[in-house]
Amino acid sequence: MDAIYQDLRYALRLLLKNPGFSIVAVLTLALGIGATTAMFTVVNGVILSPFPFSQPDRLVVIKERVPKFSERPVSIPAPDVLTFAHESQTFSDVAGYQENTMDLTGIGDPRKLQVTRMGANALAVLGVTPLMGRNFTAEEDQENGPKVAILSYRFWRSAFAGDSNVIGKSITLDRTPHTIVGVMPESFIFPIETYKEDSVLWVPMAFTAEERKAVGDNFNYGAIARLKNGTSVDQARAEASRVMAIIRDGYPAESKGQYDTQPVVMTMRDSALGDYREPLLIMMVAVVLVLLIAIANVANLLLARGSGRQRELSIRVALGAGRARLFSQLISESVLLGTIGGAVGTLLAQLGVDALVSLVPANIPRIHAVQIDWRVLLFVVGVSILSGIVFGLAPAAFALRVNVNDGLKEGGRSGMQGRNHRYARTAFVVAQFSLAVVMLVGAGLLIRSFQHVLNVDPGFRVDHVISAATSLPRATYKEPAQRMAFYNELMLRLNHLPGATSAGASTDLPMEGNWNKIFSIAGQTERPGAQLDFANHSVVLSNYFQAMGIPLIRGRMFADSDNLKSQKVIIISKGLADRYFGTADPIGQRLKWGTQAAKDDWKTIIGVVGDVKQGSLDQDVAPHTYESYQQYDEGIGDLNLAVRTSAEPAAVLASVETTVHALDRELPVTQVRTMEQVVSESNASRRFYVILVFVFGVVAITLASVGLYGMVAFAVEQRTREIGIRVTLGATQWNVLEMILRWAVMLAVAGILLGAIGAFAATRVLTSFLFGVKADDPMTFMAVAVLLGIVALLASYIPARRATKVDPMVALRYE
């Protein structure tokens, strides 16, 4: 320990004695370690950190898959939640939940809150208890039970200023008083898997009679379960198949045998992470490439500095220092350097984490758990020490080969200046450029993909459209006629709003569609074993198509005469018409919901409109059906408003909210935004990854260019005598410049060629993330090669230019 202490003291003195070298090395490491730590912090929070539940590895999520509909698991119907809870033997308990929204009034301005309905046993399944108060009771979890709520810690602090006497107080949700019975701990987030904001309130599930009867319909409920001790996930999956057979036997006669629903039991972690695990891990690999470039850069710096320390090392050996003792000293220096770089990198990482979290799309789960904790600090310590050892190995190895006799001679040369030493420094430069190529090709492919996505036509006019969401509480608007009357009046006022050219409403906005309907077409026989026919579905009101700029291709739009008393009609998308009717005219044809045997009413097709993207821009357009709100006898209360303006949308935003509040001053108007923002939000995940790889690419190319600059500058210094002789013998400045640049470019070209081979193999993993471009896109590879070639020329030009200024007389006296 005393020897290590002495080594570290001496290493610190050396770093302080050479501030220029130390600052460059520390900043280089800080960039690499800081970027890696920031990315690891996100990966740690989202993927690695434990869930805030008791024994989270025993928690599973139950979903279902309908192969004829989609291979992707979906939520399950309410009756299936109850069946799994009653029939399963491998679970100690099963609880249902459903994400929802509720209007909060009486506390400041009316606003909409993200709320989750959950069974009274849900907290017991999760293994958590409220921070204050209690859980729901079985009585409260009944359809007509007492109205109660449990608050999140965040909402308790913001709405009630952390009042310790909040239990027993009342809040008004959807115009109905709810008694506060509990406050959850700060770490509690449920559900983890969400495509909206985190819930701030929880209310009892209290299944209604209508929900309990929806057998094989309304796949809109989550189910969590806790495995019994000694039971594996595989055993639970096997038993789930038995329970699923019971569920299928209970399907209505017209759908029995049609859906072939299959159970899906997955761990809560797998369910929550979904599609985000792979891209985040790929980003982690990308930033590790940046760290490797930084390590190679510092290794080259140490090799260069080692050339100036050969006399010192020779004296140490001559005075009796063993090779092992010398090796220990040099590794101690590099580890100390790595540790300091890690400390500075941690400070940079904190800034990086804040920036990353601000850029992360809201639908990435568990982003709330992203913070620098003990795992991250342990990671920093490990990476710093490991980096120090890695970049210190080569300089230390060469130091062990020092020739004492040559090293003690004035101007003597040793292994620290020999051919192998030069080859090692060259190899590090080539490695930096190779890694930079892999990094930049990946970044280029993702950037080009994003450009292709942005050029996709969404199917509607994005400009000058305002959207907003409203939700009529059932406690006030109990009857469908009341809800219909409210929206009809609202549409009348919005269509006459100053600055508005047209207004409408829909259950789903473009880019955010999530309502699918299985349908059948009259006269078209169902094909045994074929996929079920389904389409995105929207219920629209007033001048929705005009407001959105969705073109009418054939037939007519909905009219006021299309009401509850008239013939049921429907409008379909061009894609649906082309797929199911081909060249035949679809106008006048009929379709209905469900299979041919379903008892639903036939609806007559009256119009065909253009295809509209209902998911992100990089997804295929799905068939779409539109139904008139005036013929929807349930009187939907949740609608998205759409107002097309002649002026800038911002000038009309306030008027839209004022118009709604003129009809109901307690009705929150939420998600007020332009359709340009909606489209932008749909690309949030892809934009996030593109920004990340772009930043990593910039850091990579900066480090690689700095490494090449340092290599060329050192080479020029070492070859000063040779350059002087060449000039004396008649070499021109251009000859010298060409010689240095040619050598530097050859190093870059070697790195680019090796990197291109590596990139060709590595970018295969990006295939699923690319759009409109292939993983081996030649344009991207050529662009990266040209860019790095230019960077190599610029990085080597300054030291090469300096070489042309060498005075032959001074050079001949060099050394």
N, C-alpha and C positions, 0 to 999 in steps of 0.2 A: 504493500500500500504506500510505503514511503517513496518507493521508486516511481510509482504512478503519479504521486503528488508532485514529485520533482519534475517529471516529464510534462505534466500539465502546466506547471509554473513556467517552465522554459518555453513551452509552446505558446503560451499567452504573451510572453515577452517578445517572441519572434513576430507574432501577429501585430503587436503594437509597434514594433520596429519597422514593419513594412505596411504602413496604412493603406497605400494604394492597392497592393495585392490583396490585403485582407478585405477591403471594402468591396472590391470586384467579386471576390470569391464568395463572401457572405451574401451579397445581393443576388448572385447567381443561384446559390442554394436556396435562398429565401423565396425566390420566384418559384422554383421547382417544388420545394417542400410546402410552401404556402398554398399553391394551386392544388397540390395533391391532398393536403389536409382539408381545404375547403370542400373539395368534392367528396372526400371520405366522410366529412361531417354530415353531408346530405345523405349519403348512402347509409351511414350509421343510423341516422334518425329515421329514415324511411324503411330500411330493410333489416338492419341488424339489431337495433335496440328492442328490448322486450316490451310486450304490450302491457298496458297498465291494469292487468287483470290477474287474478290468482291462477297459478299454473296454466298460463296461456297455451302451452303445448297440448293441453287436454281439450281445448276448445275447437270445435269444428263448425262449419257453415254448411247448411243443406240447401242445395239448389236442384234444378231440374233441367234436362235437355230434351228438346223435341227434335230428333234427327231430321224429320221431314220439313222442319221449319228452319233450324239452324243448329250447328254443332256447338255454338257458344252457350254455356250454362246461363240460365236466367233465374230470376226470383220465382217463387212458387205461389200458388193460390192459397187463400186463407184456410179452406178446408184441409189442405194437405199439411199445413202446420199442425193442426189439431190431430190429424191422423198419425203423424210421426210421433207426436207427444204421447199419444195413447197406446200405440202399437210397438214402439221400439223398445228393445231389451238391452241394447248396448249403451244407451245414453242414460245418465242419471237424471237428466231433465232436458226438455226442449222448450225454447221460448221463441215467440214470434215478435217481429218488429216491422215498422213501416215508416220511412221518411215522409215528412209532410211539412206543411207550412201553416201558420196560424197568425191571425191579426192581433196585435197587441194594442189596446187602447186604454186611456186613462193615465198613462205615464208618458208625458211629453206628446210629441206628434204621433199620429197613428203610424204603425210600422208592421212589416211582416217579419216574422221570426221563423227560423228553421227549427222544426220540432220533430221529435221522433215518438211515435206511439210504440209502446213496448209492453209485453206481458208483465204481470205482477211478479213473475218468477225470473225475469230477465237478469236482474241484479244478482240473484242467487246463482244463476247459471254462470255469470261472469266472475262471481266470487268477489264482489265489491260491496261496500256499504256506504251510505251517505256520510258526508263529513258532518252534517247537522241534520236532525230530524230522522225520518224513517223512510222505508220503502212503501210501495203501493200495497194495499190489501187485496184479498180475493174479491171482496165486495166492490171495491172501486174498479176492479177489472171486469165489470159487467156492463152491458149496453146502457142501462139506465142507472148506473152507479153514481156515487158522488163525484163531482168534477174536482180533480186535484192535479197538482203539477210538482215536479222536482226541477230545481234550477241548476244550471251549470255554475261552476265557480266564477267564471268570467262574467256571466250575466248577473249573478248576485252582486259582484263588486261594482259593475257599471250601472245597473238599474237601481240597486238598493244601497249602494255605498258600503257594502259589507256589513249591513245591519245584522247584529247577532240575534235580534228578536224577529227576524223575518218569518220564522215558522208560524203558521197560522194566519198569516196575512193573505189577502186576496188580490189576484190580478185578473184582468178581463181579457180572455182569449176568444176570438171569434164571437164577440158580444156576449160571452157567457162567463160568469165569475168562476174562477178556479182557486181553490185553497192551496197555498204552498205548504207541502209536507216535508220537503227535504232540500238539501243543497249538496251537490256532489263534490268530491275532492278536485283540486286543480288539475291533476293529471288525467282525470277521467274524460275520455272521448269515446262516444258511441253514437252511431255505428262508425267503425274504422273505415270500412269500404263505403265511400260516398262520392257522388259526382256533383255534389252541391257544397254548400258551406257546412261547417261543423254544427251539430245541433246545440242549441242553447237552452232548450227545455225538453223535458220528457213528460208525457202524459200516458195514462193507462191505455193499453191496446183496445180493450172493450169491444171485441168483435160484434158487429151488428148482425141481425138475422139475415140480412141480404148478403153480407160477406160470407157467412157460414154456408149459404146455399150455392155459392158460385163455384160449383164443382167443375174442374177442368177449364176454368176461365179466370181472367184477371190475374195473370202471373206478376204480382206486384208486391209480394210480401217476403221479408227475410226470415230465416230461421237459424238460430244458433243453438248448439247443443254441447253438453259436457260429457265426454267419454267416461264411462265407469272405470274405476281402477282395474288395471289388468287387461283392458280392452284396447285393441289397436284400431287405427283408422281403417285398415283393410277389413277387419271384422265388421266395423260399422258400415262400410260400403256393401259388404255381402248382405247384411241384414236389411239395409235400405232397399235393396232390390226386392226383398220379400214384401216390405211395406208398400213399395211402389205398385206391386201386383194388386194389392188390396185397393189402392187408390184407383188404378185403372179399371178395376171391376165396378167401381161406383160411378164411372162416367155415364152420361146420358146415352141412350141407345144410338142416337144419330152420330155421336162422335166416338163411341167405343170402337177400339181397333184402328182408328184413324191416326191418332197422335203418337202412339207407341212411346209415351213419355218415359224417360229414364232418370233415375236419381243420380245426383252428383254430390259426393261428400268430400269436402276439402278442408284442410286446416285453415284456421282464421288468417294466418299469415299469407298463405297462398291466395286466399280469396281477396284479401285487402290489397295485396301488391298487384295482382292481375297482370296487366300489360306493361307495368312500369319497372319491374325488376330488371329485365334484359337491357333496355336502353340506359338505365342508370349504371349498370355494371359496365356497359360499353364505354360510357363517359369516364368511368373510373380507370379503365384500361388506357383510354386516350391520355388522361392526365398523368398516368404513370410513365408514358412515353416522354412526356415533357420533363418529368423528374430524371429519367435516364439521360436525356440530353444535357441537363444541368450537371449531372454527375460526371459525364464525359468531359464537359467543359472544365470543371474544377480539376479533374484528374490531369488534364493538359496543362492547366496553370501550375499545378504542383510539379509536374515533370519539368516545365520550363524553369521554375524557381530552383528545382533540384540541381540544375546545371550550374547555378551560381553558388551552390553550397558544397561542391565536391571537395574543396580544400578543407572546409570545416569538418566534413565527415571523415576525410582522410586523417586529420589530426586526431579525431576521437578514436579511430581505430588504432592509430600509432600509439596513443596513450593507454591502450588496453581495453577499449570498449569492445565487447563481443558483438558478433553480427546480430544475435537475438536481441541484445540490449539496444542496438541501433534501430532494429526493426520496431521494437516497442516504442521508442521515442518518436519515430516518424508516424506510426499509427496513432499514437496519442495526439499528435499535432492535428492529424486529419479528422479524428473523432471530435476534438475540441472545435475545430472549424465547422464540422457538421452540426454540432450541438448549438453553436452560436447562430448558424444559418437556420436551424430549426426554430430557435427562439424568435428570431425576427420573422420567420415564415409563419409562426403562429399568430403574430400580430397582423400580418397581411391576411392570414386565413380568416380572422374574425371579420375583417372588412369584406373579404370574398364571400363569406357565408351570408352576411347581411344582403349583399348584392344578389346572390343566388336565390335566397328566399324571396326577395322582391320580384324576381323574374319567374319563379316556379309557378306553373299553372295551378289554379286553386283546386283542380280535381286530382292532383297527385296526393294520395293518401298520406297521412301521418306527417305532413310537413310541419305541423306544430311541434313535433318531437325533435326537430333539427336544432341542435345546440352543441356547443363544445363541452363535452362531458369527460369523465375519466377515461372512457374508451378512446376518445379522440386524442387526449393528452398522452395516453399510453402509445397510441399509434404514432404521434409526433416524435416521442422519445425513441421508439423503435426505428422509425424511418431515418431520423437524424443520425443515430449511432451506426445503423447499417450503411447509410450513404457515406458516412465518414470512413468506414472500413473499406467499402468498395472503391471509392475514388482514391483512397490512400494506398491501396495494394500495389498498383503498378509503380508509383514513385518509390515506395519502400523497397520493392523488389530490385529495382535498378540501383538503389542506394547500397544494397547488400553486395553489389558487384563492383563497388568502387575499388580502383587500383591505388593502393596507398602511395607507392613510389611516384606514379604519374600525378596523383592528386596533390602531392606536396611540392611538386615542381611548379615554378611560376610559368603559367601558360600551358601547363601540362593538360593532357586530355585523358578522360577516363570513360568508363561505361556510361556515365551520365551524359556524355556528349557523343557517343558512338553511333554506329549505324542502327543497332537495335533500338536505342533510345529514340532516334529519329523516326523509325518505323512505328514505334508505339504511339508517338504524338500524332503521326499521320493517320494511324488507325482510329484514334479517338475522333479526329475531325471527320473522317469518312463515316464513322458510326453516327455522329451527330446529324450529318446530312441524310443518312439513310433513315433514321428515326423521324426526322423532319418531313421527309417525303411521305412516309406512312401516315403521319399525322395530317399533313396538308391534303393528301389525296382523299382521305376520309372526310375532312372538312369540306373540300371542294365538291364531293359527291352530294353531301347533305345540303350544301348551299344551292347547288344546281337543282336539286329536287325541290327545295323550297321555292325557288324561282318558278319552276313548272307549276307548282301548286297555286301560287299567286296568280298565274295566268289562266287558271281554270274558270270557265263561265259558271257562276252559281245558279243560273237559270232565272234570275230576277234582277231588277235594277236596284243596285245597292245604294246609290246616291239619294240624298234628300228624303230619307225615310226614318221616322222616329218609331221606336217600339217601346212598349211598357206593359207590365203585367198587373192584372187585377184579379181579386178572388172574393166572391160574394160569400159571406158567412151564412151557413145554413140556419143558424139561430134566428137571423133577421129575415133572410130570403128563403123561407121554408118551401114555398111552392114553385114549381118550374115556371109557372106563368109570371111570378114576381121577378124571377131572374131574367126571363126573356124581355119583360117590359123595361127593366132597368137598362139592359144592353141596347135595346132598340132606341130608347131615348138618348143614350150616350152616343150611339152612332149618328143619330140625327144631328146632335150638337157638334160632334167632331167634324162631320162633313161640311158644316157651315162655319168652321173655325177660321178666323182671318189668318191667311198665310198657308192654309191647308187646301190641297187640290182634291184629295180623296182620303177616305178613312175606312178601315175595316177591322176585323178581329178574327182570331183563329186560336184553336186549342194548341197548335204547335207553330213556332216560328221556323222558317227555313234555317238550316244548319243545326237545329236543335230538336228535330223530330224524334219522338220516342214512343209513338202509338202505332202499333201494327195490327192489322186486321186480316184474318184468313177469309178468303172469299171464293165463291164459285160463280161461273158464268153459265147462264142458261143455254142449253143445247150442246155444251162441251162436256164430254164424258170424262169422269175422273180416271186417271191412269193408275192401275194397281202398283203400289210400291214407289210411285213418283213423289217428288217434293210437293208439299202443300203450297197452294197459291196464296201468297200474302202480299200486302202492300202497306206502305206508310199511309196513315189516315189522318185527316184533319177535318174538324167541323168549323166552317167559316161563316162569317156574318158580314152583311153589307158589302161595301166595295173593296173587299180584301184583295182580290186579284189586281184591281187597278192600283191600289195603294202600293202593293209589292212590285208592280210592273211585271207580273206573270202573264205572258201573252195567251190570248185565246186563239187556238189553231183551227178548231172546227166546232160547229154547234153554237150554243149560247151559254151565257152565265146564268147564275141563279137570279130569279125574279121574286118580287114581293108575293106573287101568286103561288110560289112554291112554299106552302105552309102545311100545317098538320092535317088540314082537311083535303089537300090535293094529293095527286099521285106522287109516290116517293121517287125522287130523282137523285142523280149523282153525276159528278164530273170526274173524269179520269185524266191521268197524265199521258203525254205522247208515248212514253216508254211502255206503259201498260197497253195502250192501244196497238202499238206496233207488235208487241210480243204476243198478244192473245187474239188479235183480229187481222193482223197482216195487212193486206191491201183492201180488205172489206171495210165498209163504213160502220164504225162502232155506235154511231148515233141511233138510238132506238133499241139497242141491245140491252139485256138485263143482267144484273148480278145481285148476289146477296151475300151476307156474312155467314161464314161457316162452310161446311161441306154441302153437297147437293141434298143430303138428307136433313139438313138443319131446317128449323121451323121459322126462320127469319123471313121477313117480307122481301120480295124482289124489288129492286130499284132500277129505274130506267136511266140509261146514260143519255145526258142531254148536251154534253160538251167535252171537248178535249183541250187541255192547256199544256203549256210547255213543261218540260222536266225541270225539277228544282232539286238542288242538293239538300238532303235532309240530315246528312252527317257532315263530316269534314270534307273539304274540297278534294282530298285525294281518294275519297271513297266513291265507288260506283253509284250511279243514280238508280234508285229502286223504284218500282211501280208505285204510283200514288193515287189515292182516291180522296175526293172532297165531298163532304156532305153539308147541306144547308143547316145552319143553326135553327132556322124557323121550322124545320121538320124534325128536329131532335127533341123528342117529347120529354127528355129528362131535364132540359133547361140547364146546361152546364154553367157552373158558377165561376170557373177559372178560365180566363181568356187572356190572350196576348193582343194588345192593341197595336195597330199599324197605321201611321198617318204620313202620307206623302205631302211634302211642303214645296211651295214655290220659292220660299226664302231659305236662308240657312236654317237647318234643323234646330240649332241652339236657340234661335229666336222664338221658336214655337214650343219648346219643351215645357216651359212654365205654364203655358196656356192649356196644354193637355192635362196637367195635374189639376189646374184650377177648374177645368170643365168636369172632371171626375168628382172633385170635392163639392162642386155645386149641387150634384145629385146626392152625394153621401159624404159628409165632411169627415166621417170616421173611417172611410175606406182607404187603406194604404195603396199608394201607387208605387210599385217597385220595378226594379230592373229597367229604369228609364235610360235608354241609350239609343244611339243611331244603329242602323243596320250595318254600317261600316264597322262599328265596334263589335257587333255580333259575329261578322265574318272574321274579324281579327281574333276574337276570342276562340273561335273554332280552330284556329291555327296555333293556339298558344303553346301546346306541347311541342310541336315541330319547331316553332320559333325558338323555344327555350333551348332545345338541343343544338340548333344551328348557332345560336349566340355562344353557347359553351364551346363548341368545337372551333368556332372562329377565334375566340379569345385564346384557347389553347394553341391554335395554329400560329397566332401572332407571337405568343411567347416562345413557341418552338423555333420559329424562323429567326427571331431575335437572338436567342441563345446560340443557334447554329452559326449565325453570321458573326457574333462576337467571338465564338470559338475559332472560326476561320481567320478572323482578323488577328487574334492573338497568336495563332500558329504562324501566319505569314510574317508578322512583326518580329517574332522571335527568330524565325529563319533568316530574315534580313539581317538581324543583329549578329547571328552566328556566322553569316556568310559575308560579313563586311570586308574582310581581307580578300576573299575570292573576287568580290565585285570590284574592289580597287584594282586588282591585277587585270581583270577583264577590261576595265576602262583604260588602264595604262597601255594595254596591248591593242587598243583601238575600238573597243566596243562603244557604241553610241548610247545615249540615254534611252532611245527607243528599244535597243537590243536588251538593255537591262530590264526595262519595264515589261517587255514581251516575255522575257525569261521568267520573271516572278509571277506575272499574271497567268502564263501558260501552266506553270506548276500548280498554282492555286486552283485554277479552273479544272485541271485534271483530277485533283482531289475531290472537288465538288461533283464532277461528272461520275467519278467512281461511286461516291455516296448516292448520287441520284439513281444510278443504274441498280445498285444493290437495293436501295429503298423501293424502287419500282417493282422489283421482284417480290419484296416483302409485302408491299401494298396490294399487289395483285392477289396474293393469298389472303391477306388480312381483311380486305374489304368484302369478302364473301359474307361475313357476318352482318353486313349492313344491308343486304339485299331486301329484307322485309321492310326497311325504313326508307327505301328509295322510291321515287315517283318520277316517271318520265325519263329516267336515266339508268343505265346499267352499271354494275359494280366495276366493270372493266372499261368504262367510258374513255375512249382515247383522247378526247378533247380535254378532259380533266387531268389526265396523266401528263399530256403535253404542256398544259398551262402551268402545272406545278413545276415541271422540269425547267421551263423557260423562266419562271419566277425565281427559282432557286439559283439558276445560272446567273441571272442579273444580280441577285443578292451576293453571290460569290464574287462577281466582278467588283461590285461596289465595296464589299468588305475587304478585299485584297488590294484595291487600287491605292489607298492611302499609304500603307507600308511599302507598296511597290514604288510609288512615286517618291517616297523618301529615299529608297535605294538608289534612284537615279541622281540624287543630290550628293552621293558619297564623294568626298575629296580623295583622289587617288593617293596623295602624299600621306594623308592622315590614315587611310585604310591600310597602307603598307606598313605603318608602324603599329597597327592594331594588335593587341596582345603582345 
